[in-house]
């Protein structure tokens, strides 16, 4: 009988690091920002579109249909539940929220700090 040996762990191959020139690096970030802005605008338009369809009632399109047409139109990958989430929370006109916890600064403290900055007074 042949003995079955345990598979040996193989480390991943080392990736060759290629340094970009300053022009290449700048173009990379410009392209990344353009793509990010495109995705944000597509998400915003899809949520606005779905909020209008919700107002129509049962005659309106479903979220899945809107996502399919938005994905074809904008050439991105939206998920229907994210659009439903934004409409459910009343965020149809806003851009997608950033990840992480929201800032928990009370309104009183925020207004005090902003008035102090505006008047250039010392907080001490």
Secondary structure by P-SEA (a helix, b strand, c coil): cccccccccccccccbbbbbcaaaaaaaaaaaaaaaaaaaaaaaaaaaaaaaaaaaccccccaaaaaaaaaaaccbbbbaaaaaaaaaacccccccccccccccccaaaaaaaaaaaaaccccc
